[in-house]
Amino acid sequence: MFECHVCNSRKSHTENISEVFQIDGKFHLVENIPTTVCSNCGEAIFSRETTEHIRSMLHSNSRPIETISMDVYAY
């Protein structure tokens, strides 16, 4: 059963999200990640299987489906 580690809510829904990961100073965008999202605070939580799939994808020799440029701002 779901319980949010941020707000302790037990209400959630599934959603596909995009997330940017930084590895060795390089940014990688992963799209359409299946995620459990807290319906109260919006915290996104990946399953262990999803986390392992992302880790494997980003640390292997797999090729991205496309390459994009990204604007960078300093605060």
PDB file of N, CA, C and O in Angstrom:
ATOM      1  N   MET A   1       0.835  -1.183   0.000  1.00  0.00           N
ATOM      2  CA  MET A   1       0.000   0.000   0.000  1.00  0.00           C
ATOM      3  C   MET A   1       0.877   1.242   0.000  1.00  0.00           C
ATOM      4  O   MET A   1       1.904   1.279   0.678  1.00  0.00           O
ATOM      5  N   PHE A   2       0.485   2.243  -0.744  1.00  0.00           N
ATOM      6  CA  PHE A   2       1.250   3.482  -0.883  1.00  0.00           C
ATOM      7  C   PHE A   2       1.152   4.343   0.374  1.00  0.00           C
ATOM      8  O   PHE A   2       0.080   4.508   0.954  1.00  0.00           O
ATOM      9  N   GLU A   3       2.298   4.885   0.776  1.00  0.00           N
ATOM     10  CA  GLU A   3       2.327   5.958   1.778  1.00  0.00           C
ATOM     11  C   GLU A   3       3.456   6.902   1.389  1.00  0.00           C
ATOM     12  O   GLU A   3       4.614   6.493   1.314  1.00  0.00           O
ATOM     13  N   CYS A   4       3.121   8.158   1.144  1.00  0.00           N
ATOM     14  CA  CYS A   4       4.098   9.149   0.708  1.00  0.00           C
ATOM     15  C   CYS A   4       5.116   9.401   1.826  1.00  0.00           C
ATOM     16  O   CYS A   4       4.742   9.625   2.977  1.00  0.00           O
ATOM     17  N   HIS A   5       6.402   9.361   1.475  1.00  0.00           N
ATOM     18  CA  HIS A   5       7.451   9.606   2.464  1.00  0.00           C
ATOM     19  C   HIS A   5       7.636  11.095   2.756  1.00  0.00           C
ATOM     20  O   HIS A   5       8.392  11.458   3.657  1.00  0.00           O
ATOM     21  N   VAL A   6       6.957  11.956   2.005  1.00  0.00           N
ATOM     22  CA  VAL A   6       7.040  13.395   2.240  1.00  0.00           C
ATOM     23  C   VAL A   6       5.902  13.880   3.132  1.00  0.00           C
ATOM     24  O   VAL A   6       6.139  14.562   4.129  1.00  0.00           O
ATOM     25  N   CYS A   7       4.660  13.526   2.774  1.00  0.00           N
ATOM     26  CA  CYS A   7       3.496  14.068   3.501  1.00  0.00           C
ATOM     27  C   CYS A   7       2.645  13.000   4.191  1.00  0.00           C
ATOM     28  O   CYS A   7       1.657  13.320   4.852  1.00  0.00           O
ATOM     29  N   ASN A   8       3.030  11.735   4.035  1.00  0.00           N
ATOM     30  CA  ASN A   8       2.333  10.592   4.646  1.00  0.00           C
ATOM     31  C   ASN A   8       0.933  10.321   4.092  1.00  0.00           C
ATOM     32  O   ASN A   8       0.188   9.531   4.671  1.00  0.00           O
ATOM     33  N   SER A   9       0.571  10.951   3.000  1.00  0.00           N
ATOM     34  CA  SER A   9      -0.717  10.680   2.373  1.00  0.00           C
ATOM     35  C   SER A   9      -0.744   9.250   1.847  1.00  0.00           C
ATOM     36  O   SER A   9       0.298   8.696   1.497  1.00  0.00           O
ATOM     37  N   ARG A  10      -1.910   8.664   1.791  1.00  0.00           N
ATOM     38  CA  ARG A  10      -2.069   7.312   1.245  1.00  0.00           C
ATOM     39  C   ARG A  10      -2.741   7.334  -0.134  1.00  0.00           C
ATOM     40  O   ARG A  10      -3.042   6.283  -0.700  1.00  0.00           O
ATOM     41  N   LYS A  11      -2.972   8.533  -0.664  1.00  0.00           N
ATOM     42  CA  LYS A  11      -3.627   8.659  -1.966  1.00  0.00           C
ATOM     43  C   LYS A  11      -2.584   8.896  -3.042  1.00  0.00           C
ATOM     44  O   LYS A  11      -1.716   9.758  -2.908  1.00  0.00           O
ATOM     45  N   SER A  12      -2.685   8.112  -4.119  1.00  0.00           N
ATOM     46  CA  SER A  12      -1.730   8.241  -5.216  1.00  0.00           C
ATOM     47  C   SER A  12      -2.406   7.927  -6.541  1.00  0.00           C
ATOM     48  O   SER A  12      -3.517   7.399  -6.588  1.00  0.00           O
ATOM     49  N   HIS A  13      -1.712   8.264  -7.605  1.00  0.00           N
ATOM     50  CA  HIS A  13      -2.154   7.895  -8.939  1.00  0.00           C
ATOM     51  C   HIS A  13      -0.909   7.602  -9.777  1.00  0.00           C
ATOM     52  O   HIS A  13       0.200   7.997  -9.417  1.00  0.00           O
ATOM     53  N   THR A  14      -1.103   6.914 -10.884  1.00  0.00           N
ATOM     54  CA  THR A  14       0.025   6.634 -11.768  1.00  0.00           C
ATOM     55  C   THR A  14       0.056   7.673 -12.876  1.00  0.00           C
ATOM     56  O   THR A  14      -0.975   8.184 -13.313  1.00  0.00           O
ATOM     57  N   GLU A  15       1.261   7.966 -13.311  1.00  0.00           N
ATOM     58  CA  GLU A  15       1.463   9.007 -14.320  1.00  0.00           C
ATOM     59  C   GLU A  15       2.800   8.729 -15.002  1.00  0.00           C
ATOM     60  O   GLU A  15       3.717   8.206 -14.370  1.00  0.00           O
ATOM     61  N   ASN A  16       2.918   9.068 -16.264  1.00  0.00           N
ATOM     62  CA  ASN A  16       4.204   9.008 -16.960  1.00  0.00           C
ATOM     63  C   ASN A  16       4.811  10.396 -16.927  1.00  0.00           C
ATOM     64  O   ASN A  16       4.181  11.372 -17.335  1.00  0.00           O
ATOM     65  N   ILE A  17       6.053  10.478 -16.432  1.00  0.00           N
ATOM     66  CA  ILE A  17       6.716  11.768 -16.309  1.00  0.00           C
ATOM     67  C   ILE A  17       8.035  11.761 -17.071  1.00  0.00           C
ATOM     68  O   ILE A  17       8.503  10.710 -17.508  1.00  0.00           O
ATOM     69  N   SER A  18       8.624  12.930 -17.225  1.00  0.00           N
ATOM     70  CA  SER A  18       9.969  13.072 -17.767  1.00  0.00           C
ATOM     71  C   SER A  18      10.868  13.582 -16.641  1.00  0.00           C
ATOM     72  O   SER A  18      10.435  14.368 -15.798  1.00  0.00           O
ATOM     73  N   GLU A  19      12.112  13.130 -16.634  1.00  0.00           N
ATOM     74  CA  GLU A  19      13.040  13.502 -15.568  1.00  0.00           C
ATOM     75  C   GLU A  19      14.427  13.691 -16.169  1.00  0.00           C
ATOM     76  O   GLU A  19      14.825  12.946 -17.064  1.00  0.00           O
ATOM     77  N   VAL A  20      15.161  14.683 -15.680  1.00  0.00           N
ATOM     78  CA  VAL A  20      16.535  14.922 -16.116  1.00  0.00           C
ATOM     79  C   VAL A  20      17.474  14.358 -15.052  1.00  0.00           C
ATOM     80  O   VAL A  20      17.325  14.643 -13.864  1.00  0.00           O
ATOM     81  N   PHE A  21      18.443  13.556 -15.492  1.00  0.00           N
ATOM     82  CA  PHE A  21      19.443  12.968 -14.608  1.00  0.00           C
ATOM     83  C   PHE A  21      20.814  13.521 -14.995  1.00  0.00           C
ATOM     84  O   PHE A  21      21.114  13.673 -16.179  1.00  0.00           O
ATOM     85  N   GLN A  22      21.635  13.818 -14.003  1.00  0.00           N
ATOM     86  CA  GLN A  22      22.989  14.292 -14.264  1.00  0.00           C
ATOM     87  C   GLN A  22      23.966  13.196 -13.867  1.00  0.00           C
ATOM     88  O   GLN A  22      23.996  12.749 -12.720  1.00  0.00           O
ATOM     89  N   ILE A  23      24.769  12.771 -14.847  1.00  0.00           N
ATOM     90  CA  ILE A  23      25.763  11.731 -14.619  1.00  0.00           C
ATOM     91  C   ILE A  23      27.096  12.221 -15.143  1.00  0.00           C
ATOM     92  O   ILE A  23      27.235  12.528 -16.327  1.00  0.00           O
ATOM     93  N   ASP A  24      28.063  12.291 -14.267  1.00  0.00           N
ATOM     94  CA  ASP A  24      29.408  12.762 -14.630  1.00  0.00           C
ATOM     95  C   ASP A  24      29.361  14.106 -15.364  1.00  0.00           C
ATOM     96  O   ASP A  24      30.088  14.310 -16.336  1.00  0.00           O
ATOM     97  N   GLY A  25      28.519  15.005 -14.905  1.00  0.00           N
ATOM     98  CA  GLY A  25      28.440  16.346 -15.479  1.00  0.00           C
ATOM     99  C   GLY A  25      27.629  16.449 -16.756  1.00  0.00           C
ATOM    100  O   GLY A  25      27.500  17.537 -17.316  1.00  0.00           O
ATOM    101  N   LYS A  26      27.083  15.343 -17.228  1.00  0.00           N
ATOM    102  CA  LYS A  26      26.285  15.335 -18.454  1.00  0.00           C
ATOM    103  C   LYS A  26      24.820  15.102 -18.089  1.00  0.00           C
ATOM    104  O   LYS A  26      24.502  14.270 -17.239  1.00  0.00           O
ATOM    105  N   PHE A  27      23.941  15.847 -18.743  1.00  0.00           N
ATOM    106  CA  PHE A  27      22.516  15.743 -18.460  1.00  0.00           C
ATOM    107  C   PHE A  27      21.836  14.794 -19.441  1.00  0.00           C
ATOM    108  O   PHE A  27      22.137  14.788 -20.635  1.00  0.00           O
ATOM    109  N   HIS A  28      20.915  13.993 -18.912  1.00  0.00           N
ATOM    110  CA  HIS A  28      20.182  13.009 -19.708  1.00  0.00           C
ATOM    111  C   HIS A  28      18.697  13.145 -19.393  1.00  0.00           C
ATOM    112  O   HIS A  28      18.297  13.078 -18.231  1.00  0.00           O
ATOM    113  N   LEU A  29      17.889  13.334 -20.416  1.00  0.00           N
ATOM    114  CA  LEU A  29      16.440  13.414 -20.264  1.00  0.00           C
ATOM    115  C   LEU A  29      15.844  12.047 -20.559  1.00  0.00           C
ATOM    116  O   LEU A  29      16.075  11.476 -21.624  1.00  0.00           O
ATOM    117  N   VAL A  30      15.075  11.527 -19.607  1.00  0.00           N
ATOM    118  CA  VAL A  30      14.356  10.270 -19.807  1.00  0.00           C
ATOM    119  C   VAL A  30      12.865  10.610 -19.803  1.00  0.00           C
ATOM    120  O   VAL A  30      12.359  11.196 -18.846  1.00  0.00           O
ATOM    121  N   GLU A  31      12.180  10.247 -20.856  1.00  0.00           N
ATOM    122  CA  GLU A  31      10.764  10.575 -21.016  1.00  0.00           C
ATOM    123  C   GLU A  31       9.886   9.355 -20.742  1.00  0.00           C
ATOM    124  O   GLU A  31      10.342   8.213 -20.810  1.00  0.00           O
ATOM    125  N   ASN A  32       8.617   9.623 -20.432  1.00  0.00           N
ATOM    126  CA  ASN A  32       7.591   8.591 -20.270  1.00  0.00           C
ATOM    127  C   ASN A  32       7.941   7.544 -19.206  1.00  0.00           C
ATOM    128  O   ASN A  32       7.772   6.345 -19.428  1.00  0.00           O
ATOM    129  N   ILE A  33       8.426   8.003 -18.061  1.00  0.00           N
ATOM    130  CA  ILE A  33       8.770   7.103 -16.963  1.00  0.00           C
ATOM    131  C   ILE A  33       7.485   6.778 -16.187  1.00  0.00           C
ATOM    132  O   ILE A  33       6.821   7.694 -15.702  1.00  0.00           O
ATOM    133  N   PRO A  34       7.127   5.506 -16.061  1.00  0.00           N
ATOM    134  CA  PRO A  34       5.948   5.152 -15.271  1.00  0.00           C
ATOM    135  C   PRO A  34       6.236   5.414 -13.788  1.00  0.00           C
ATOM    136  O   PRO A  34       7.214   4.911 -13.235  1.00  0.00           O
ATOM    137  N   THR A  35       5.373   6.203 -13.163  1.00  0.00           N
ATOM    138  CA  THR A  35       5.639   6.704 -11.824  1.00  0.00           C
ATOM    139  C   THR A  35       4.377   6.687 -10.973  1.00  0.00           C
ATOM    140  O   THR A  35       3.272   6.889 -11.477  1.00  0.00           O
ATOM    141  N   THR A  36       4.552   6.446  -9.682  1.00  0.00           N
ATOM    142  CA  THR A  36       3.479   6.638  -8.716  1.00  0.00           C
ATOM    143  C   THR A  36       3.633   8.052  -8.172  1.00  0.00           C
ATOM    144  O   THR A  36       4.709   8.425  -7.705  1.00  0.00           O
ATOM    145  N   VAL A  37       2.568   8.834  -8.230  1.00  0.00           N
ATOM    146  CA  VAL A  37       2.616  10.233  -7.807  1.00  0.00           C
ATOM    147  C   VAL A  37       1.654  10.431  -6.642  1.00  0.00           C
ATOM    148  O   VAL A  37       0.499  10.009  -6.702  1.00  0.00           O
ATOM    149  N   CYS A  38       2.135  11.071  -5.587  1.00  0.00           N
ATOM    150  CA  CYS A  38       1.280  11.381  -4.442  1.00  0.00           C
ATOM    151  C   CYS A  38       0.213  12.370  -4.886  1.00  0.00           C
ATOM    152  O   CYS A  38       0.526  13.418  -5.451  1.00  0.00           O
ATOM    153  N   SER A  39      -1.031  12.041  -4.634  1.00  0.00           N
ATOM    154  CA  SER A  39      -2.141  12.915  -5.034  1.00  0.00           C
ATOM    155  C   SER A  39      -2.233  14.158  -4.157  1.00  0.00           C
ATOM    156  O   SER A  39      -2.904  15.124  -4.519  1.00  0.00           O
ATOM    157  N   ASN A  40      -1.563  14.142  -3.006  1.00  0.00           N
ATOM    158  CA  ASN A  40      -1.608  15.286  -2.106  1.00  0.00           C
ATOM    159  C   ASN A  40      -0.502  16.299  -2.406  1.00  0.00           C
ATOM    160  O   ASN A  40      -0.784  17.480  -2.611  1.00  0.00           O
ATOM    161  N   CYS A  41       0.760  15.845  -2.433  1.00  0.00           N
ATOM    162  CA  CYS A  41       1.878  16.792  -2.574  1.00  0.00           C
ATOM    163  C   CYS A  41       2.584  16.731  -3.924  1.00  0.00           C
ATOM    164  O   CYS A  41       3.386  17.612  -4.233  1.00  0.00           O
ATOM    165  N   GLY A  42       2.304  15.709  -4.736  1.00  0.00           N
ATOM    166  CA  GLY A  42       2.899  15.618  -6.067  1.00  0.00           C
ATOM    167  C   GLY A  42       4.247  14.926  -6.118  1.00  0.00           C
ATOM    168  O   GLY A  42       4.867  14.868  -7.180  1.00  0.00           O
ATOM    169  N   GLU A  43       4.713  14.400  -4.996  1.00  0.00           N
ATOM    170  CA  GLU A  43       5.998  13.691  -4.986  1.00  0.00           C
ATOM    171  C   GLU A  43       5.925  12.483  -5.919  1.00  0.00           C
ATOM    172  O   GLU A  43       4.994  11.681  -5.842  1.00  0.00           O
ATOM    173  N   ALA A  44       6.930  12.362  -6.809  1.00  0.00           N
ATOM    174  CA  ALA A  44       6.987  11.258  -7.764  1.00  0.00           C
ATOM    175  C   ALA A  44       7.901  10.167  -7.218  1.00  0.00           C
ATOM    176  O   ALA A  44       9.006  10.451  -6.755  1.00  0.00           O
ATOM    177  N   ILE A  45       7.437   8.913  -7.273  1.00  0.00           N
ATOM    178  CA  ILE A  45       8.179   7.796  -6.720  1.00  0.00           C
ATOM    179  C   ILE A  45       8.297   6.715  -7.795  1.00  0.00           C
ATOM    180  O   ILE A  45       7.298   6.257  -8.349  1.00  0.00           O
ATOM    181  N   PHE A  46       9.544   6.316  -8.079  1.00  0.00           N
ATOM    182  CA  PHE A  46       9.800   5.253  -9.043  1.00  0.00           C
ATOM    183  C   PHE A  46       9.866   3.921  -8.310  1.00  0.00           C
ATOM    184  O   PHE A  46      10.363   3.841  -7.186  1.00  0.00           O
ATOM    185  N   SER A  47       9.355   2.870  -8.962  1.00  0.00           N
ATOM    186  CA  SER A  47       9.499   1.522  -8.405  1.00  0.00           C
ATOM    187  C   SER A  47      10.969   1.105  -8.517  1.00  0.00           C
ATOM    188  O   SER A  47      11.745   1.722  -9.247  1.00  0.00           O
ATOM    189  N   ARG A  48      11.336   0.058  -7.791  1.00  0.00           N
ATOM    190  CA  ARG A  48      12.703  -0.461  -7.886  1.00  0.00           C
ATOM    191  C   ARG A  48      13.015  -0.914  -9.301  1.00  0.00           C
ATOM    192  O   ARG A  48      14.114  -0.688  -9.807  1.00  0.00           O
ATOM    193  N   GLU A  49      12.041  -1.556  -9.936  1.00  0.00           N
ATOM    194  CA  GLU A  49      12.241  -2.045 -11.303  1.00  0.00           C
ATOM    195  C   GLU A  49      12.469  -0.876 -12.267  1.00  0.00           C
ATOM    196  O   GLU A  49      13.335  -0.945 -13.138  1.00  0.00           O
ATOM    197  N   THR A  50      11.691   0.189 -12.105  1.00  0.00           N
ATOM    198  CA  THR A  50      11.845   1.361 -12.967  1.00  0.00           C
ATOM    199  C   THR A  50      13.196   2.017 -12.735  1.00  0.00           C
ATOM    200  O   THR A  50      13.878   2.394 -13.689  1.00  0.00           O
ATOM    201  N   THR A  51      13.586   2.157 -11.476  1.00  0.00           N
ATOM    202  CA  THR A  51      14.884   2.751 -11.147  1.00  0.00           C
ATOM    203  C   THR A  51      16.020   1.952 -11.764  1.00  0.00           C
ATOM    204  O   THR A  51      16.952   2.530 -12.323  1.00  0.00           O
ATOM    205  N   GLU A  52      15.953   0.629 -11.668  1.00  0.00           N
ATOM    206  CA  GLU A  52      16.990  -0.228 -12.239  1.00  0.00           C
ATOM    207  C   GLU A  52      17.009  -0.124 -13.759  1.00  0.00           C
ATOM    208  O   GLU A  52      18.080  -0.120 -14.365  1.00  0.00           O
ATOM    209  N   HIS A  53      15.838  -0.041 -14.379  1.00  0.00           N
ATOM    210  CA  HIS A  53      15.773   0.093 -15.842  1.00  0.00           C
ATOM    211  C   HIS A  53      16.426   1.409 -16.289  1.00  0.00           C
ATOM    212  O   HIS A  53      17.177   1.429 -17.265  1.00  0.00           O
ATOM    213  N   ILE A  54      16.144   2.492 -15.584  1.00  0.00           N
ATOM    214  CA  ILE A  54      16.748   3.791 -15.921  1.00  0.00           C
ATOM    215  C   ILE A  54      18.259   3.724 -15.730  1.00  0.00           C
ATOM    216  O   ILE A  54      19.019   4.159 -16.595  1.00  0.00           O
ATOM    217  N   ARG A  55      18.696   3.175 -14.586  1.00  0.00           N
ATOM    218  CA  ARG A  55      20.129   3.065 -14.317  1.00  0.00           C
ATOM    219  C   ARG A  55      20.833   2.260 -15.407  1.00  0.00           C
ATOM    220  O   ARG A  55      21.886   2.659 -15.905  1.00  0.00           O
ATOM    221  N   SER A  56      20.247   1.138 -15.767  1.00  0.00           N
ATOM    222  CA  SER A  56      20.822   0.285 -16.795  1.00  0.00           C
ATOM    223  C   SER A  56      20.882   1.017 -18.137  1.00  0.00           C
ATOM    224  O   SER A  56      21.889   0.945 -18.841  1.00  0.00           O
ATOM    225  N   MET A  57      19.824   1.706 -18.481  1.00  0.00           N
ATOM    226  CA  MET A  57      19.762   2.434 -19.752  1.00  0.00           C
ATOM    227  C   MET A  57      20.836   3.526 -19.818  1.00  0.00           C
ATOM    228  O   MET A  57      21.509   3.675 -20.838  1.00  0.00           O
ATOM    229  N   LEU A  58      20.994   4.281 -18.740  1.00  0.00           N
ATOM    230  CA  LEU A  58      21.914   5.418 -18.753  1.00  0.00           C
ATOM    231  C   LEU A  58      23.374   5.014 -18.605  1.00  0.00           C
ATOM    232  O   LEU A  58      24.262   5.769 -19.002  1.00  0.00           O
ATOM    233  N   HIS A  59      23.638   3.842 -18.042  1.00  0.00           N
ATOM    234  CA  HIS A  59      25.022   3.408 -17.834  1.00  0.00           C
ATOM    235  C   HIS A  59      25.467   2.354 -18.845  1.00  0.00           C
ATOM    236  O   HIS A  59      26.559   1.799 -18.724  1.00  0.00           O
ATOM    237  N   SER A  60      24.638   2.081 -19.826  1.00  0.00           N
ATOM    238  CA  SER A  60      25.025   1.113 -20.859  1.00  0.00           C
ATOM    239  C   SER A  60      25.420   1.869 -22.128  1.00  0.00           C
ATOM    240  O   SER A  60      25.503   3.097 -22.147  1.00  0.00           O
ATOM    241  N   ASN A  61      25.654   1.114 -23.152  1.00  0.00           N
ATOM    242  CA  ASN A  61      26.007   1.715 -24.444  1.00  0.00           C
ATOM    243  C   ASN A  61      24.786   1.994 -25.303  1.00  0.00           C
ATOM    244  O   ASN A  61      24.922   2.239 -26.502  1.00  0.00           O
ATOM    245  N   SER A  62      23.581   1.961 -24.711  1.00  0.00           N
ATOM    246  CA  SER A  62      22.375   2.210 -25.513  1.00  0.00           C
ATOM    247  C   SER A  62      22.391   3.648 -26.034  1.00  0.00           C
ATOM    248  O   SER A  62      22.926   4.552 -25.393  1.00  0.00           O
ATOM    249  N   ARG A  63      21.811   3.830 -27.174  1.00  0.00           N
ATOM    250  CA  ARG A  63      21.810   5.137 -27.833  1.00  0.00           C
ATOM    251  C   ARG A  63      20.492   5.847 -27.562  1.00  0.00           C
ATOM    252  O   ARG A  63      19.436   5.215 -27.542  1.00  0.00           O
ATOM    253  N   PRO A  64      20.551   7.158 -27.355  1.00  0.00           N
ATOM    254  CA  PRO A  64      19.312   7.909 -27.139  1.00  0.00           C
ATOM    255  C   PRO A  64      18.474   7.946 -28.411  1.00  0.00           C
ATOM    256  O   PRO A  64      18.999   7.789 -29.514  1.00  0.00           O
ATOM    257  N   ILE A  65      17.158   8.154 -28.251  1.00  0.00           N
ATOM    258  CA  ILE A  65      16.283   8.227 -29.419  1.00  0.00           C
ATOM    259  C   ILE A  65      16.449   9.548 -30.157  1.00  0.00           C
ATOM    260  O   ILE A  65      16.150   9.640 -31.347  1.00  0.00           O
ATOM    261  N   GLU A  66      16.931  10.580 -29.447  1.00  0.00           N
ATOM    262  CA  GLU A  66      17.246  11.853 -30.084  1.00  0.00           C
ATOM    263  C   GLU A  66      18.155  12.653 -29.174  1.00  0.00           C
ATOM    264  O   GLU A  66      18.290  12.345 -27.989  1.00  0.00           O
ATOM    265  N   THR A  67      18.777  13.677 -29.727  1.00  0.00           N
ATOM    266  CA  THR A  67      19.635  14.590 -28.977  1.00  0.00           C
ATOM    267  C   THR A  67      19.072  15.985 -29.124  1.00  0.00           C
ATOM    268  O   THR A  67      18.714  16.403 -30.225  1.00  0.00           O
ATOM    269  N   ILE A  68      18.990  16.715 -28.006  1.00  0.00           N
ATOM    270  CA  ILE A  68      18.443  18.066 -28.020  1.00  0.00           C
ATOM    271  C   ILE A  68      19.424  19.021 -27.340  1.00  0.00           C
ATOM    272  O   ILE A  68      20.292  18.591 -26.581  1.00  0.00           O
ATOM    273  N   SER A  69      19.284  20.301 -27.612  1.00  0.00           N
ATOM    274  CA  SER A  69      20.056  21.295 -26.862  1.00  0.00           C
ATOM    275  C   SER A  69      19.181  21.806 -25.731  1.00  0.00           C
ATOM    276  O   SER A  69      17.954  21.727 -25.798  1.00  0.00           O
ATOM    277  N   MET A  70      19.820  22.334 -24.688  1.00  0.00           N
ATOM    278  CA  MET A  70      19.096  22.775 -23.504  1.00  0.00           C
ATOM    279  C   MET A  70      19.612  24.138 -23.081  1.00  0.00           C
ATOM    280  O   MET A  70      20.821  24.365 -23.042  1.00  0.00           O
ATOM    281  N   ASP A  71      18.695  25.049 -22.763  1.00  0.00           N
ATOM    282  CA  ASP A  71      19.092  26.345 -22.218  1.00  0.00           C
ATOM    283  C   ASP A  71      19.492  26.166 -20.761  1.00  0.00           C
ATOM    284  O   ASP A  71      18.855  25.415 -20.021  1.00  0.00           O
ATOM    285  N   VAL A  72      20.557  26.864 -20.350  1.00  0.00           N
ATOM    286  CA  VAL A  72      21.057  26.764 -18.983  1.00  0.00           C
ATOM    287  C   VAL A  72      21.093  28.155 -18.388  1.00  0.00           C
ATOM    288  O   VAL A  72      21.600  29.091 -19.007  1.00  0.00           O
ATOM    289  N   TYR A  73      20.555  28.291 -17.187  1.00  0.00           N
ATOM    290  CA  TYR A  73      20.538  29.558 -16.472  1.00  0.00           C
ATOM    291  C   TYR A  73      21.219  29.384 -15.117  1.00  0.00           C
ATOM    292  O   TYR A  73      21.139  28.318 -14.507  1.00  0.00           O
ATOM    293  N   ALA A  74      21.883  30.429 -14.655  1.00  0.00           N
ATOM    294  CA  ALA A  74      22.461  30.425 -13.305  1.00  0.00           C
ATOM    295  C   ALA A  74      21.588  31.310 -12.429  1.00  0.00           C
ATOM    296  O   ALA A  74      21.167  32.387 -12.851  1.00  0.00           O
ATOM    297  N   TYR A  75      21.325  30.872 -11.248  1.00  0.00           N
ATOM    298  CA  TYR A  75      20.492  31.629 -10.320  1.00  0.00           C
ATOM    299  C   TYR A  75      21.323  32.641  -9.569  1.00  0.00           C
ATOM    300  O   TYR A  75      20.795  33.378  -8.737  1.00  0.00           O
TER     301      TYR A  75
END
